[in-house]
Amino acid sequence: MPSQVQYHRERVLWAGKAHRLGLSAVVLYLAQYSLLLVAGCAPVLEAVLPPEKAELEVEVQALVNEHVARVQTSPEDARTHATLGLVYEANEMWSSAVQCFANAAELDSENALWEFHRAICLERAGHRDQELELLQALLPRLDELAALHQRLGAALLEDGQLAEAEREFRRAGELAPSNPEPVVGCAQVLVMRGDAAQARDLLVRVVMQNPDYKEARYALGLALHELGMEDQARREMALGVGAEPRSLADPLTAEKESYAVSTRELLRRGLALITRREFPGAVALLERAAAKRENGARVLGSLAWAYLGALEYEKARVTAIRVTELDAAEPKAYLTLAFACLGLERADDALLFVERALELAPDEAEVHYTNGRVLGARGEFDKARVALARAIELDQHDLRFPVYLGRVELETGLVAQAVARFRATLHLDPGHLPARTNLARALLVAGDFDAARVEIDAIRRISPNHPKLAGLEKGLEMFTK
């Protein structure tokens, strides 16, 4: 195939001949068109480079160099341009990513996902109007893609088109019914329409199932503010500080994230895995981030929490101590230390750390919950109940708090109170398995074996491989022989 330079040289020669021979513009056009046919019709597009003056981490620069070289080797290959675009997108070089996806679409217009990712990067580069226009144009081609409808809903909401935004969020919810993001979008529309009560009801359910979903908590705070519930609104908005919109995945998301090698992106992905309770994967990502930036308190704090979730208690303890050396006023580091010490069966040390967290953040629900856990482990059950009641007062939507309080009540012989608490929790969230497993256990202790059997059957239907199911079935069999 002729090179781009050859093509331009031939084009100039044809123009010169046409001028000398007095050929018409039409004949010149036909001559050029014939040349394109000989060349294979495909334009040759250069590799897009990173933004000027971009200071890239070594690992990011190496990845960019690798994929730029691939484009230079095969400039006619749309996929190589699109892959370079995903590399730029993953590492937040939005303008470069936009051009890469445009090049890929010019070479092969069949793959609408490249245009979808161009729209994503246009928005991140500050071109919201262009994003909205492109998403609307893609709608007929990607009507079954929930991620497109969710993103279009967000763009329409930003543009003030409330009815259209709600339509798109609802369509996203139909296509991805197990994901909370479209529900949050619908609730945001309801708040802007003035229907804060309905928005609150939707968001309460989301927050109960996803207590760490900051965008949902902030939206709930706005709904409560509109309803005049100022104290609760302030708490929810404080819990949602720093919220970033969460987007549904599309078929290119996993590949894109595999190219996210900057410290910021490794941290973002690690935190997302922690939220989904995928702790081993979070550890792997955050260890890479920590190796790149050893003195980053936020990275180390997140890594310590991931170690804790992965039950690597000593690693969690050592890493959290490094965080306190970098930032002695970070309460979450002391909570991590407290839980790590509980895992290592060092409850006295755990109490010292949680007391420090209480000094730093006396109005944080998580701190009082951790205090209740530590006091319970030490056998100080009356104090534990007080601490857990305070946690519930500060955050009524995190169902870990009443479930653990119910466990303390059960351990101290307050069986009827425990049963009532677990049932109240399940009324709020019927799918909450910790509440259901603890209710089954409490009913066995209470001697209500028929009711216990109902709960055990429900656990078997919901989660047939639940680790506590076998023990509950054995307990029921032992009591009902």
C-alpha positions as CSV (number, residue, x, y, z in Angstrom):
1,M,0.0,0.0,0.0
2,P,1.4,3.5,-0.9
3,S,2.6,5.6,2.1
4,Q,1.0,8.8,3.0
5,V,4.0,10.7,1.6
6,Q,3.7,8.8,-1.7
7,Y,0.0,9.6,-1.9
8,H,0.6,13.3,-1.5
9,R,3.4,13.3,-4.0
10,E,1.2,11.6,-6.6
11,R,-1.6,14.0,-5.8
12,V,0.7,17.0,-6.6
13,L,1.9,15.4,-9.8
14,W,-1.7,14.9,-11.0
15,A,-2.6,18.5,-10.1
16,G,0.4,19.7,-12.2
17,K,-0.6,17.6,-15.2
18,A,-4.2,18.8,-14.9
19,H,-3.1,22.4,-14.9
20,R,-0.8,21.9,-18.0
21,L,-3.4,20.0,-19.9
22,G,-6.3,22.2,-18.9
23,L,-8.2,19.3,-17.4
24,S,-11.4,20.2,-15.7
25,A,-11.9,20.0,-11.9
26,V,-14.1,17.0,-12.4
27,V,-11.4,15.1,-14.3
28,L,-8.9,16.0,-11.5
29,Y,-11.3,14.7,-8.8
30,L,-11.7,11.4,-10.8
31,A,-8.0,11.1,-11.0
32,Q,-7.6,11.6,-7.3
33,Y,-10.4,9.2,-6.5
34,S,-8.7,6.5,-8.7
35,L,-5.5,7.1,-6.7
36,L,-7.4,6.5,-3.5
37,L,-8.8,3.2,-4.8
38,V,-5.3,2.1,-5.7
39,A,-4.1,3.0,-2.2
40,G,-6.9,0.9,-0.6
41,C,-9.2,3.9,0.3
42,A,-8.1,3.9,4.0
43,P,-6.6,7.1,5.3
44,V,-3.4,6.9,7.2
45,L,-3.6,8.6,10.7
46,E,-0.7,9.4,12.9
47,A,-0.4,8.2,16.5
48,V,-1.8,10.7,19.0
49,L,0.8,11.8,21.5
50,P,0.3,12.7,25.2
51,P,-0.6,16.4,26.0
52,E,2.4,18.7,25.8
53,K,4.2,19.2,29.2
54,A,2.4,16.2,30.6
55,E,4.5,14.8,33.5
56,L,3.9,11.1,33.4
57,E,4.9,8.5,35.9
58,V,7.5,6.1,34.6
59,E,5.0,3.2,34.4
60,V,2.5,5.4,32.5
61,Q,5.1,6.7,30.1
62,A,6.3,3.1,29.3
63,L,2.7,2.0,28.6
64,V,2.0,5.0,26.4
65,N,5.3,4.5,24.5
66,E,4.4,0.9,23.8
67,H,1.0,1.7,22.4
68,V,2.1,4.7,20.4
69,A,4.7,2.4,18.8
70,R,1.9,-0.1,17.9
71,V,0.0,2.6,16.1
72,Q,3.1,3.8,14.3
73,T,3.6,0.2,13.1
74,S,0.0,-0.3,12.0
75,P,-1.5,3.2,11.4
76,E,-4.3,1.8,9.3
77,D,-5.5,-0.4,12.1
78,A,-8.5,1.1,13.9
79,R,-8.1,-1.2,16.9
80,T,-4.6,0.1,17.7
81,H,-5.9,3.7,17.7
82,A,-8.8,2.7,20.0
83,T,-6.5,0.8,22.4
84,L,-4.2,3.8,22.7
85,G,-7.4,5.8,23.4
86,L,-8.2,3.4,26.3
87,V,-4.7,3.8,27.6
88,Y,-5.1,7.6,27.6
89,E,-8.6,7.4,29.1
90,A,-7.4,5.1,31.9
91,N,-4.7,7.5,32.9
92,E,-6.8,10.7,32.6
93,M,-5.3,12.2,29.4
94,W,-8.7,13.1,28.1
95,S,-8.0,15.3,25.1
96,S,-5.5,12.7,23.7
97,A,-8.1,9.9,24.2
98,V,-10.8,11.9,22.4
99,Q,-8.6,12.2,19.3
100,C,-7.6,8.5,19.4
101,F,-11.3,7.4,19.5
102,A,-12.1,9.8,16.7
103,N,-9.3,8.3,14.6
104,A,-10.5,4.8,15.3
105,A,-14.1,5.7,14.3
106,E,-12.8,7.3,11.1
107,L,-11.0,4.1,10.2
108,D,-13.8,1.8,11.2
109,S,-17.2,3.4,11.9
110,E,-18.9,0.1,12.8
111,N,-17.7,-0.1,16.4
112,A,-20.0,2.3,18.3
113,L,-18.3,1.6,21.6
114,W,-15.3,3.7,20.5
115,E,-17.6,6.7,19.9
116,F,-19.2,6.0,23.3
117,H,-15.8,6.3,25.0
118,R,-15.1,9.4,23.0
119,A,-18.2,10.9,24.5
120,I,-17.0,9.9,28.0
121,C,-13.7,11.6,27.4
122,L,-15.3,14.7,25.9
123,E,-17.2,15.2,29.1
124,R,-14.1,14.7,31.2
125,A,-12.3,17.2,29.0
126,G,-15.0,19.8,29.7
127,H,-17.0,19.5,26.5
128,R,-20.4,18.7,27.9
129,D,-22.4,19.9,25.0
130,Q,-20.5,17.7,22.6
131,E,-20.8,14.7,24.9
132,L,-24.6,15.2,25.0
133,E,-24.9,15.5,21.3
134,L,-22.8,12.4,20.7
135,L,-24.6,10.3,23.2
136,Q,-27.9,11.2,21.7
137,A,-26.6,10.2,18.2
138,L,-25.4,6.9,19.6
139,L,-28.7,6.0,21.2
140,P,-30.2,4.0,18.2
141,R,-26.9,2.0,17.9
142,L,-26.5,1.2,21.6
143,D,-30.0,1.0,22.9
144,E,-29.3,-2.2,24.9
145,L,-26.3,-0.7,26.7
146,A,-27.2,0.4,30.2
147,A,-24.1,2.4,30.6
148,L,-25.1,4.6,27.7
149,H,-28.6,5.3,29.1
150,Q,-27.1,6.1,32.6
151,R,-24.5,8.5,31.2
152,L,-27.1,10.1,28.8
153,G,-29.4,10.5,31.8
154,A,-26.7,12.3,33.8
155,A,-25.9,14.6,30.8
156,L,-29.6,15.4,30.3
157,L,-29.9,16.1,34.1
158,E,-27.0,18.5,33.9
159,D,-28.7,20.2,30.9
160,G,-31.9,20.6,32.9
161,Q,-34.0,18.2,30.8
162,L,-35.6,16.4,33.7
163,A,-38.2,14.3,32.0
164,E,-35.7,13.0,29.4
165,A,-33.2,12.3,32.1
166,E,-35.6,10.3,34.1
167,R,-36.6,8.3,31.0
168,E,-32.9,7.4,30.4
169,F,-32.2,6.5,34.1
170,R,-35.3,4.2,34.1
171,R,-34.2,2.5,30.9
172,A,-30.7,1.9,32.5
173,G,-32.4,0.5,35.5
174,E,-34.4,-1.9,33.3
175,L,-31.2,-3.1,31.7
176,A,-29.2,-3.3,34.9
177,P,-31.7,-4.0,37.7
178,S,-29.2,-5.1,40.3
179,N,-27.2,-1.9,40.1
180,P,-28.0,1.1,42.3
181,E,-26.6,3.8,40.1
182,P,-29.7,4.3,37.9
183,V,-31.9,4.5,41.1
184,V,-29.7,7.3,42.4
185,G,-30.1,9.1,39.1
186,C,-33.9,8.8,39.3
187,A,-33.8,10.1,42.8
188,Q,-31.7,13.1,41.8
189,V,-34.3,13.9,39.1
190,L,-37.1,13.6,41.8
191,V,-35.3,16.1,44.1
192,M,-35.0,18.6,41.3
193,R,-38.7,18.2,40.5
194,G,-39.6,18.9,44.1
195,D,-40.6,15.3,45.0
196,A,-38.0,15.0,47.8
197,A,-40.1,12.5,49.8
198,Q,-40.1,9.9,47.0
199,A,-36.4,10.5,46.4
200,R,-35.7,10.0,50.1
201,D,-37.5,6.6,50.1
202,L,-35.5,5.4,47.1
203,L,-32.2,6.6,48.5
204,V,-32.8,5.1,51.9
205,R,-33.0,1.7,50.4
206,V,-29.9,2.3,48.3
207,V,-27.9,3.5,51.3
208,M,-29.0,0.6,53.5
209,Q,-27.6,-1.8,51.0
210,N,-24.6,0.3,50.1
211,P,-23.6,2.4,53.1
212,D,-20.3,3.5,51.5
213,Y,-21.9,4.8,48.3
214,K,-21.0,8.5,48.8
215,E,-23.0,9.9,45.9
216,A,-26.2,8.2,47.2
217,R,-25.6,9.6,50.7
218,Y,-25.0,13.1,49.4
219,A,-28.2,12.9,47.3
220,L,-30.1,11.6,50.4
221,G,-28.8,14.7,52.3
222,L,-30.2,17.0,49.6
223,A,-33.5,15.2,49.7
224,L,-33.6,15.5,53.5
225,H,-32.7,19.2,53.3
226,E,-35.6,19.8,51.0
227,L,-37.9,18.0,53.6
228,G,-36.6,20.3,56.3
229,M,-34.8,17.5,58.2
230,E,-31.6,19.6,58.6
231,D,-29.7,17.5,61.3
232,Q,-30.1,14.3,59.3
233,A,-29.4,16.1,56.1
234,R,-26.1,17.5,57.4
235,R,-25.0,14.0,58.5
236,E,-25.8,12.4,55.2
237,M,-24.1,15.2,53.2
238,A,-21.0,14.9,55.4
239,L,-20.9,11.2,54.7
240,G,-21.1,12.0,51.0
241,V,-18.3,14.6,50.9
242,G,-15.9,13.9,48.1
243,A,-18.5,11.8,46.2
244,E,-17.7,11.1,42.5
245,P,-20.3,9.8,40.1
246,R,-20.3,6.1,39.6
247,S,-20.8,4.8,36.1
248,L,-22.1,1.5,34.9
249,A,-19.6,-0.8,33.1
250,D,-19.6,-1.3,29.4
251,P,-17.8,-4.0,27.3
252,L,-14.6,-2.0,27.1
253,T,-14.4,-1.1,30.9
254,A,-12.4,-4.1,32.0
255,E,-9.8,-3.6,29.3
256,K,-9.6,0.1,30.0
257,E,-9.0,-0.5,33.7
258,S,-6.3,-2.9,32.9
259,Y,-4.3,0.0,31.5
260,A,-4.8,2.2,34.6
261,V,-1.3,2.2,36.0
262,S,-1.0,5.7,37.5
263,T,-1.0,6.0,41.3
264,R,-4.4,7.9,41.2
265,E,-6.0,5.2,39.1
266,L,-4.6,2.3,41.1
267,L,-6.0,3.9,44.2
268,R,-9.4,4.6,42.6
269,R,-9.7,1.0,41.4
270,G,-8.5,-0.4,44.7
271,L,-11.1,1.6,46.6
272,A,-13.8,0.4,44.3
273,L,-12.9,-3.2,45.0
274,I,-12.9,-2.5,48.7
275,T,-16.5,-1.2,48.4
276,R,-17.4,-4.4,46.6
277,R,-15.6,-6.4,49.3
278,E,-13.2,-7.9,46.8
279,F,-10.3,-7.5,49.2
280,P,-7.5,-9.7,47.6
281,G,-7.8,-7.8,44.3
282,A,-7.8,-4.5,46.2
283,V,-4.6,-5.5,48.0
284,A,-2.9,-6.3,44.7
285,L,-3.7,-2.9,43.2
286,L,-3.0,-0.9,46.4
287,E,0.4,-2.6,47.0
288,R,1.4,-1.5,43.5
289,A,0.3,2.0,44.3
290,A,2.1,2.0,47.6
291,A,5.3,0.8,45.9
292,K,5.1,3.8,43.6
293,R,4.4,6.3,46.3
294,E,5.6,4.9,49.7
295,N,4.9,8.1,51.6
296,G,1.3,8.6,50.5
297,A,-0.9,8.4,53.7
298,R,-4.1,7.9,51.7
299,V,-2.7,5.0,49.7
300,L,-1.2,3.4,52.8
301,G,-4.5,3.9,54.7
302,S,-6.5,2.3,52.0
303,L,-4.0,-0.6,51.7
304,A,-4.2,-1.2,55.5
305,W,-8.1,-1.4,55.2
306,A,-7.8,-3.8,52.3
307,Y,-5.4,-6.0,54.4
308,L,-7.9,-5.9,57.2
309,G,-10.7,-7.1,54.8
310,A,-8.4,-9.9,53.5
311,L,-7.9,-11.0,57.1
312,E,-4.1,-10.2,57.0
313,Y,-4.2,-8.6,60.4
314,E,-0.5,-8.2,61.1
315,K,0.1,-6.5,57.7
316,A,-2.9,-4.2,58.4
317,R,-1.5,-3.3,61.8
318,V,2.0,-2.5,60.5
319,T,0.7,-0.5,57.6
320,A,-1.8,1.5,59.7
321,I,1.0,2.4,62.1
322,R,2.9,3.9,59.2
323,V,-0.2,6.0,58.4
324,T,-0.3,7.3,62.0
325,E,3.4,8.2,61.7
326,L,2.6,10.3,58.5
327,D,-0.7,11.7,59.8
328,A,-1.3,11.4,63.6
329,A,-4.8,13.0,63.3
330,E,-6.3,10.4,60.8
331,P,-9.0,8.6,62.8
332,K,-9.5,5.8,60.3
333,A,-6.0,4.6,60.8
334,Y,-6.7,4.1,64.5
335,L,-9.9,2.2,63.6
336,T,-7.9,0.0,61.3
337,L,-5.4,-0.6,64.2
338,A,-8.3,-1.4,66.5
339,F,-9.8,-4.0,64.2
340,A,-6.4,-5.5,63.4
341,C,-5.7,-5.9,67.1
342,L,-9.1,-7.6,67.5
343,G,-8.1,-10.0,64.8
344,L,-4.8,-10.7,66.6
345,E,-6.7,-11.2,69.9
346,R,-5.2,-8.1,71.5
347,A,-8.3,-6.4,72.8
348,D,-6.5,-4.2,75.3
349,D,-4.4,-2.7,72.5
350,A,-7.5,-2.3,70.4
351,L,-9.2,-0.3,73.2
352,L,-6.2,2.2,73.3
353,F,-6.5,2.8,69.5
354,V,-10.3,3.2,69.5
355,E,-10.1,5.7,72.4
356,R,-7.7,7.8,70.3
357,A,-10.2,7.7,67.4
358,L,-12.9,8.8,69.7
359,E,-10.8,11.8,70.7
360,L,-10.3,12.7,67.1
361,A,-13.8,12.1,65.7
362,P,-16.4,12.0,68.6
363,D,-19.3,12.4,66.2
364,E,-18.4,9.7,63.6
365,A,-20.8,6.7,63.6
366,E,-18.0,4.4,62.5
367,V,-15.9,5.3,65.5
368,H,-18.7,4.4,67.9
369,Y,-19.4,1.2,66.1
370,T,-15.8,0.2,66.3
371,N,-15.8,1.1,70.0
372,G,-18.8,-1.2,70.5
373,R,-17.0,-4.0,68.7
374,V,-14.0,-3.6,70.9
375,L,-16.0,-3.3,74.1
376,G,-18.0,-6.4,73.2
377,A,-14.8,-8.3,72.6
378,R,-13.6,-7.3,76.0
379,G,-16.8,-8.5,77.6
380,E,-18.0,-5.0,78.6
381,F,-21.4,-5.5,77.1
382,D,-23.3,-2.7,78.8
383,K,-20.8,-0.2,77.5
384,A,-20.9,-1.9,74.1
385,R,-24.6,-1.4,73.9
386,V,-24.3,2.3,74.7
387,A,-21.6,2.7,72.0
388,L,-23.6,0.9,69.4
389,A,-26.8,2.8,70.2
390,R,-24.8,6.0,69.7
391,A,-23.6,4.7,66.3
392,I,-27.2,4.0,65.3
393,E,-28.3,7.5,66.4
394,L,-25.6,9.0,64.2
395,D,-26.3,6.9,61.1
396,Q,-29.6,5.1,61.0
397,H,-29.0,3.7,57.5
398,D,-25.9,1.5,58.1
399,L,-27.4,-1.9,59.0
400,R,-24.1,-3.3,60.4
401,F,-24.8,-1.3,63.6
402,P,-28.2,-2.8,64.7
403,V,-27.1,-6.3,63.6
404,Y,-24.1,-6.1,65.9
405,L,-26.1,-4.6,68.7
406,G,-28.5,-7.6,68.3
407,R,-25.6,-10.0,68.5
408,V,-24.5,-8.3,71.8
409,E,-28.1,-8.6,73.1
410,L,-28.2,-12.2,72.2
411,E,-24.9,-12.9,73.9
412,T,-26.2,-11.3,77.1
413,G,-29.5,-13.2,77.2
414,L,-31.7,-10.4,75.8
415,V,-33.0,-12.9,73.3
416,A,-36.4,-11.3,72.6
417,Q,-34.8,-7.9,72.0
418,A,-32.3,-9.5,69.6
419,V,-35.0,-11.3,67.7
420,A,-37.0,-8.0,67.4
421,R,-33.9,-6.1,66.3
422,F,-33.0,-8.6,63.6
423,R,-36.6,-8.7,62.3
424,A,-36.7,-4.9,62.2
425,T,-33.5,-4.9,60.2
426,L,-34.9,-7.4,57.7
427,H,-38.1,-5.3,57.4
428,L,-35.8,-2.5,56.1
429,D,-33.8,-4.8,53.9
430,P,-35.1,-8.4,53.3
431,G,-31.9,-9.4,51.5
432,H,-29.6,-8.6,54.4
433,L,-28.0,-12.0,55.1
434,P,-26.1,-11.1,58.3
435,A,-29.5,-10.1,59.9
436,R,-31.2,-13.3,58.6
437,T,-28.4,-15.6,59.8
438,N,-28.4,-14.0,63.2
439,L,-32.2,-14.1,63.4
440,A,-32.1,-17.9,62.7
441,R,-29.6,-18.3,65.4
442,A,-31.6,-16.2,67.9
443,L,-34.7,-18.2,67.1
444,L,-32.9,-21.5,67.8
445,V,-31.8,-20.0,71.2
446,A,-35.4,-18.9,71.8
447,G,-36.7,-22.4,71.1
448,D,-38.9,-21.2,68.2
449,F,-37.8,-24.0,65.9
450,D,-40.5,-23.6,63.3
451,A,-39.6,-19.9,62.7
452,A,-35.9,-20.8,62.7
453,R,-36.6,-23.4,60.0
454,V,-38.3,-20.7,57.9
455,E,-35.3,-18.4,58.1
456,I,-32.8,-21.3,57.4
457,D,-34.8,-22.2,54.3
458,A,-34.7,-18.5,53.2
459,I,-30.9,-18.5,53.6
460,R,-30.6,-21.6,51.6
461,R,-32.7,-20.1,48.8
462,I,-30.8,-16.8,48.8
463,S,-27.3,-18.1,49.3
464,P,-27.0,-21.9,49.1
465,N,-23.3,-21.8,49.8
466,H,-23.4,-19.5,52.8
467,P,-20.7,-20.4,55.2
468,K,-23.0,-20.3,58.3
469,L,-25.8,-22.4,56.7
470,A,-24.4,-25.8,57.6
471,G,-24.0,-24.8,61.3
472,L,-27.5,-23.5,61.4
473,E,-28.9,-26.7,59.9
474,K,-26.9,-28.8,62.3
475,G,-28.3,-26.8,65.2
476,L,-31.8,-27.1,64.0
477,E,-31.4,-30.9,63.6
478,M,-29.9,-31.2,67.1
479,F,-32.7,-29.3,68.7
480,T,-35.5,-31.1,66.8
481,K,-34.4,-34.7,67.0
